[in-house]
Amino acid sequence: MPCHTPPAHPSAPKLPPLALGLDAGGSGTQWVLLRGPQRVGAGTAPPLTTALLGTPAGETALRSLRDALPALPERLHAGLPGLSAGSPQAETARAHLAAALGLSPQQVSVEGDLALAYRAHFAPGAGILIYAGTGSIAYHVTASGDTFRAGGRGYRIGDDGAGASLGRGALRHVTDALDFGREATGPLAEEVAAITGGLDWDTLRAFVYAAPGASALARLAPAVGRGADRGDAAALELLREAATSLAELGRRVQVRAGDLPLRATGGALRVSSLFPELLRECLPGVEIEWCDHAEAAARVAQGRERVSLL
């Protein structure tokens, strides 16, 4: 009987690589996992900054991220705070991220979190981004790749108008009452107590100084928003002061970049619907826009957008 060779079955189509995008910040790390245009997963992991990489806290954050992923990526792009173009930290960050997720450094690209945020909202040269997360900054990237910025100096120097400054203002409101021998009352005080567990100094001190940096302060920003929504005059004034500070950052960059469109974004602006309204009053013409920066990073990992910092 002659030999019979069965017909070859067509091979299964090759799937696009799994691409992971990270938008890392002082209050948390947003991640999105894409396969082609399809979202495979998304979520939040612990804060991850350039300074944390290589430390025990950074290793813990990376393990939490890895455990949260439904599958390990084949490519990764990350926007990291505290990362400057051309710095040695960029190469170090790539190595730490690659090792944590079983990738080679060639499969990983990184850029500053501000560069990532800008690309999510504007093409180079097209506008000015006002970002209010844990910290605050106004940022412009020219068509030739130069940057103009105002703010972004960290909570010890500035970051007025952002989450940490709102939280600091809330704490000052309740500790001012302690200075006069009484406990603060009203919606803002109640919202702060719901987060800290109490309004006595021992409780407040333990809450603020147990966590490093500005993260504990930023956790209190929603208390300001909820207090303002409930009609608390002090909370509303904190939002008004924050809006004024953000507007000033935008105007400072306009002095250098020109009369370009202004867009504002960031988690701090979400604490209350009143906050964007106050910013529009202080800075007429500003647009409030929400974009998924982690998804933008994942698209960079896929090669659908140019990487600005390797």
N, C-alpha and C positions, 0 to 999 in steps of 0.2 A: 504494500500500500504506500503510495507516495506520501511524503511528509507534507503536512499542512501547516502553514504559518498563520496563526490567527491575525486578523486585522489589528493594526495598532490603534489603541484608544487615544483620542486626543488628550494631550496633557492638560491638567487643570490650569486655568489662568493664574499667573503669578500675582499674588496680592501686593498692593502697595505696602511699603514698610510702615510699621507703627512709629508714629512721630509724637514725641512728648514735648509739650511747651510748659515752661515754668515762669510764672510772674511772682517773684519772691519779694517779700517785704518784711518790715519790722513787726507787723501784727499777724502775719500768716503768709503761706505760700499757696497760690492758686495754681492748679495744674489741669491741663487738658490733654487727652490722648486721642490722636486722630489716626484713622487708616483711610487714606485718600480724603474725600470730603466728609466721611462718616465719623461722628464722635463715638469713640469706644468707651470713654469714661471721662469724668471731671470731678474735681473735689478740692478740698483744702487740707494742707499739711501744716505742721508747725513753722514758725518763722525761720527763714534761711537767708542770711546775709553773707557777704564776702568775708567779714570778720569772723563769722561762726564756722566757716569751712575749715576742717582740720582740727577743730576743738571737740571735746566730748559732747557738748550741746549740739554742735553741727552734725556729728555722727548720729546722734539720737534722732535729729530731725530728718536726716536722709533715710534712716531705717524706717521711720514712720511713713515717709513718702513712698518708699519701695513697697512696704506692706499694703499701702492703700491702693496701689495700681492693680488693675485687673490683669495686666500682662506687662512684661518688661519691654521697654521701647527698643527700637533699632536705631533711632536717631533722637537727638535731644537738642533743644535750644532753650536757653534760660536768660531771663532778665534779672540781674542781681543788683541790689543796692550797694553803693560804695565801690563800684567798679568803674575805672577810668580807662579810656581808650589807650592802647599801647602799653598798659602797665603790666608788670610781672604778675600781678594778682589774677589777670585774665587767664594766663596759662595755668596757674595753680588751681584756679576754680575749675577749669576744664578737667584737670586730672582728678580732682576730688569727685566731681560729678560722674565722670566716667567709671571710676573704681566702684562707686556706690551702686551703680545701675548696670554693671557688667558690660560696659561699652569700651571701645577704644577712644582715646582723645580725639581721633579724627572723626568720630561719629557725634561729637559734642561741639556746639558753638555757644558762645556767651556774649552778652553785651550788657551795658548798664540798664537798670530798670527804667530810667527816664528815656533812653533811646528807644527802648521797646514800646513804652507808652506813646511816645511821639509818633512812631511809625503806625501805631494802631489808629491814630486820629488824623494824621496829616501826611502828605507827601513832603519831602524836603523843600523848604522855602515857602510853604503854603500858609502857615499860620503860627499862632502862639498857643501853647498848651499850658493851662493852669491846673496843676495837680495837687489835690488835697487828700492825702491818705493819713498815715501816721504823722508824716511831715508834709511840708508844702513847698512848692517851687513853681515858677513860671519858666517855660523852656521853649526855645526856638532852634531849629536846625536849618541852616541855610542850604540853598541848592548845591553849594560846593562842599557841604559837610561840616562847616564851622558851627559852633553852638553859642547862643546867647542865653544867659540864665540869670534869674534873680531869686534869692532865697535858697532853700535846700541846704541850709547850713547846720541842720541838726537841732534837736530840742534844747541843747544847752546854750545855743546862740540865738536861734530864731524859730523857724517852722510855725510862725504865727498863722492862725486860720485853719490849722489842720487838727487831726484827732488828738494828738498829745497836748496841744495848747488848749483845746476845749476841755479835756480832762483835768488839766492843771487849773483852769479857771473854775471848774466845778468844785475841786478840792479847796481852793481858796475861799470859795463861798461858804463851805461848811466849816472850815477851820477858823474863819473870821468870827463866826458865832462862838466857837470854843474860847477864843481870846477874851470874850466878854462874859465867860462863865455860863453859857447856855448852849443848848443843842439847836442846830439849824432846823427850821421847819419849812414846809411848803413842798410843792411837787418836785423841784430839783433836788432838795435834800432827800426826799423819799426815794427818788430814782437812784441817787448815789448809794444810799443805804442798801437798796436791793442788790447792788452789784458787790459792794465791799463787805456787807454783812453787819454793818453798824456805822455809827457816826462818832464814836468816842475816839480819842487820839490813838490809843493802842491798836485799835482795829484798823484805822486809816493808815497808820504808819506801817503796820505789817503788810497791808495790801500794796502800798506804793513801793516799798523798798524790797519786797520779796522777789520781784522780777527785775531783770536787768534792763537798762536803757529806758526807752519811752513806752514800752508795750503796756505796762500797767496803766499809765496815764491815758493812752489811747482807748483802753477798754472802757473808760468812763465817758467817752464822747457820746455814745448813744443815750446816756442819762441826760445829757444836755438837750439833745433833740427831743426826747420824750417829755422832759420838763417844759420845753418851749411849747410843744403841742398841747400841753395841759394848761397853758396860760401863765407859766411862771415868768415873772418879769426879769429876774436875774438870768435865767436860761436864755430868754429871748435876747437880752443885751449881749450875752456871750456870743450868740450866733451873729448878731449885728457887727460886733467887733471883728469876728472872724471873717465875715464877708468883706469888710473894709480892708483888712490885711491882704486877702487874696486879690482884691481889685488893685491894690497898690503894686503887688508883684507883677501883675499883667501890664500895668502902665509903665513900669520900669523897663520891661523888655521891649515894649513898643517904642520907647525912646531910641533904642539901638536898632531894632529890626524894622521899624516903620509901622504904618497904620495897617497892620495885617489882621485877619479874622482871629478872634479869641474864642477858645473853647475851654471849658472847665470840666474836670472829671475827678474821680477818686471817692473812696469809701466814706470820707468825712462828710461829703455833700449829701450822702444818703441818710444821715441821722434824722433828718426832718425835711418835709417838703417846704418848710419855711426857709431853709438855708439857701437853696437855689434862688428863691424869690428875692431874698435879701441881696444876694450877689448880683442879680440882674439890676436891682435898684442902684447898687454902688458902681456897677460897670455896665452901662447900657450897651446892648448889642452882643454881649457874651452869650455863647451857646452852651448849654449843659448837655453833654453827650456821654453815653455809657457804651464802652466797647470792652470786649473780652480780651484783655491783654495776653492771657495765657493761650488763648486760641491763636492770636496773632503770632505768638512765639512758636506754636506748633506748626503753623504754616511756614515759618522760616525754616524750621527743622526739615520740612518736606521739600525745601528748595523752591517754594512758590514765591518767596520774597528774598531779596538780597540781604545778606548778613552785614551789619555795619561794623561789628567788632568781633574778631576771632581770637 
